[in-house]
Amino acid sequence: MSTVITDLQIRNFLRTAKTNDKFSVGCHGLHIKVSAAGTPYWHIKYRRPVDGKESTYSLDEPYPFISLADAKEEARRVRKLLKSGIDPVVERRLARASRVAENQVTFEQAGREWLAKSKVEWSEVHFTKSKRALERDVFPDLGKLPISAITAAMIAHTIEKVCKRGAVETGKRVLQHVTGIFRFADGKDYCKHNPALSVPEVLPKAKQKSRMSALLDWRELGEVMRAAKQARVSPAVYHAHLLLALTGTRISNVVGAFWSQFHLDLEQPEWVIPRNLLKKKDARLPDLVIPLPPELTRVLKAWRQVTGGEGFAFPSPSKDKESVSREALEKFYRETLELRGKHTPHGWRSSMTTLAKDTGMDKDAIKIATDHAHASDTEMRYDRGWRWPQRIELFAWWEKKLLEEEAGNVIPLPRPQRSVTK
């Protein structure tokens, strides 16, 4: 049976206590400690929700201005915060900053100024994604606080929440935006330093970047196509998946695709991705033109009628004037299709490249189709390397094989199962 601590016991302890002497109350880490000035302050020992490291939460007033009963009540409140995954020290700093927010430039105000300035320098897709990330992950926590009162710990707390949902790379990109906002605010004299610069040191280290998993077995690829067709998912995500699978294009170009990029009524339908939206933005290179195979063209025409054929090709079902997110497509593969560690959206590029080479398809056509051509300046100047007929053949072959496997009509010859990463 635990002993009930009384005020009399605390007073008796303090009669003989010296600097740094402690007296535990036995209530959720609550103890009283004598400061260097001889003043007894309440402290609560706890473990931080993010990393489990031991830390201390100190009450603002000394004993007996904060009574034993009040200190116990505060310890219970801290315990509730910890159960909810909230660090009490960070929570208090945020609360204090919010109380002095009046008549000062807030983080959201500075952030939106920074976005407006950056919009003229960025592509529309990059601007939309960056704005969405700040509104989703940062403004709810820090937006109403005066930017001059925000500390590194507050920023770390916000970014850690992003990382804890498994989105470490997203957290890193969001932190880059936050750092940019503070750099802009410093130049505008909204704040005197950039607290975001030290945040990477306290964030969880990203796992060493591994190559993205991809399936190379035809039967397994057919199973992915069937599972996606039968899955309960928004039509926009499904159609984005279909374009991704049948063209082997980068996921960023798929989710950010506009209907204006598709020319579905040509004799040979095309998807034209502007060079400034591609990974390699060298102005000497032409736009990437993808010849669309027959069945994909038919599906896209029907989907164009559903969406109205304007704006994003794959509009978000929940957010007006936005596209489906990269995260939604990755989650579809990872969780709905249960492909974690087996096959990623990016994996279609590896699957198509490897299987096409194994089949003997034109290697230059494969490089151009995946935007890996023109490795040297000489090639960029003198060889546009269109290989248009070979590229049409490549995408028609890839669609035919995948759809046959999806329907289960082809039994491939036995071949060693292997995995590739890219």
Buried (B, 14 or more C-beta within 10 A) or exposed (E): EEEEBEEEBBEEBBEEBEEEEEBEBEBBBBBBBBEEEEEBBBBBBBEBBBEEEEEEBEBEEBBBEBEBEBBBEBBEBBBEBBEEEBBBBBBBBBEEBBEEBEEBBBBBBBBBBBBEEBBEEBBEBBBBBBBBBBBBBBBEBBBBBBBBBBBBBBBBBBBBBBBBEEBBEBBBBBBEBBBBBBBBBBEEEBBEEBBBEBBBEBBEEEEEEEEBBBBBBBEBBBBBBBBBEEEEBBEBBBBBBBBBBBBBBBBBBBBBBBBEBBEBEEEEBBBEBBBEBBEEEEEEBEEBBBBBBEBBBEBBBEBBEEBEBEEBBBBBEEEEEBBBBBBBBBBBBBEBBEBEEBBBBBBBBBBBBBBBEEEEBBEBBBBBBBBEBBEEEEEBEEEEBBBEEBBBBBBBBBBBBBBBBBEEEBEEEEEEEEBBEB
